[in-house]
Amino acid sequence: MAEPSTVARPYAEAAFRLADAAGALGKWAEMLAALAQVAGDERVRAAVADPKLSDAQAAGVFIGILSGKLTAEADNFLRVLAENGRLGLLPEIRTQFEALKNEREGVLEAEVHSAFELSAPQLADLVQRLEKKTGRKVKAKLEIQKDLIAGVRIVLGDKVIDASARAQLGALETALKA
């Protein structure tokens, strides 16, 4: 069986092409975020999994919940997903769509792992430094990880900048063992 990311890729690319052609990448990003959130709801998953529900009715569940928030193209996209039994892939489709959108817009996503909550000015300063270092716009997502002890660990694509106390203690331990 294929990986969900592999199965979701053509749908994400199709949504991206539709959105790009209409000049509506932001609108589609919002719609896919809402759809992914609805798809993640346990009650919706249970309802859509009901074998008595037709494909049109399954798509109708999403359309009904997000009434007025979806364009006609998004409604059609949902119907195609329902016909192919792919409504459960909406969170992965959204993730891949966001990656395509960020690539087009020259935006890097940064995962900032911090031992403590960062204030808005601290996070803004960190983002500014990352933008200067990479030459690209950076969108940061903050995650608290108490086991870092202090400092931050930043993941930028395939690069990791680890300025945490835990990493420094690990380096010190390695140096002392040598």
N, C-alpha and C positions, 0 to 999 in steps of 0.2 A: 504494500500500500504506500502511496506517495505521501511525502511530508506535507503538512498543511501549508507551509510556506511556498512549496512548489505549486500546489494546486491553487493557492490564492494569487500567485503572481500574475497570471493573465487577466484576472478580474481587476486587480489593482492597476495594471497598465492600461486596461480599457477605460477604467474610471478616470485615470490621469489624462488620457488622450481626450476624452469627452470634456473634462473640466478645462483643459488647456485650450482646446479649440473654442470654447465658449468664453475664455478669459475669466473663469470662475474657480480658480484653484482654492482660494480662501473659502468660498461658499461650500465647495465639495468637501473640503477638509472638515468644516463644521458639521455637514450632514453625515459624513462617514463616522465622525466622533460620536454623534448622537446614535447612529445605527449600531455602532459597536457597543455602546453602553446598553442599549436595549437588548442586543443579542447576548450580553453577559448576564442579564437578569434570569434567575432560576425559573421564575414563573413563565417567562416568555419561552425559554428553552423547552419547558415541559409542554406548553401549549402547541408549539411548532412541531414537536416530536410526535404529537398525536396522529396515528395513521389515518384517522377519519378525516383529517384536515387536507383539503386539496392544496395544490401549489399556490393557486390564486388566493386561497384563504390564509395560507401561511404568510404570504407577502402582505396581505391585508392586515394582519396583526401588527406588523411594523408600521405600515402606512397609517393605520388608525391611531396608534400610540403617538406617532410624530406628525399628526395631522397639521397641515399648514407649514411644516418646517422643511418639506421635501419638494424638489422641483419635479416636473413631469419626467425628466430624464432619470432622476434618482428613483422614481417609482418604477420605471421600466427596468432599471438596473436591478432593483429588488426582485422584480418578477422573474428576471433571468436567473438570478441566484436561487430563487425558490424552485424554479423548474428543474434546475440542475442539482438540487439538494445541497446547496452551498451556503445557506444562511448562517450556519455556525462559523463560517470563515470570516465573517465581518470584522472581528477584531484584528485578524492578521491582514486582511485587505486594507484596513485603515492604517496599520503600521507601515505596510509597504508603500501605500499612497503617500504618507507623510515623508518617507525616505525619498521618493521621487520628487516630491514638491520641494523639499529642502535642497536637494541636488540642483534643481532648476534655479532656485533662488540664491544659491551659493551660501546656504546656511549649514553650519555644523551643529549637531546636537551634542551637548556635553552633559554627562552624568557627574554631578558633584556629590561625592559622599563625604559627609562631615561628621565629626564626633559630636558637634553641638549645632544648634540652630544658628544660621547666619542671618544677620540683619540685612535689610534691603540694600543699604549702602555698601556693605561688605560684599554681597553677591554681585551688585552692579560693578564694583571695582574689579572683582575677579573676572567677570564677563568681559570687561573692557581690556584687561590684560591678555585674556585668551584671544580676543579679536585682534589685538595688536600683534600677538605672536603668530597667529595663523593667517592673518590677512583676510579673514572671512567673518561674516556675521555669526555669532554664537548664540544658541538658544540653550539655556541651562535648566536642568531639572535637578532639584536638591533632594537628597535622601540622607536621613540621619542614620549613622552607624556608630553606636556607642563603643563597639570593640576597636575602633581606630585610636582610642584613647584621647588624641588631640590632633589637630591639623585636618587636612583634606586629601582626598584621593579623587583625581579627575580622570574620567574616561572620555576621550575624544576619538570616536571611531575605533581604530585599532591601536591608538596610542594611549598609554596610561602614565599619568603624572602622579606619583605617590609621595606626598609630603606629609604623611601621617606619622605620628609618634610610633605607632606599631611597626611601620616599615623601617623607621630609623633604629628602633630597638632590635629588629631582626637583622639589620645590616651590622650593627654593633656586635651582636651575638656571633654572627658569621666571622667577623674580623677577629674576635677574641679566640675562636676555635682554631683559627689558622696558625 
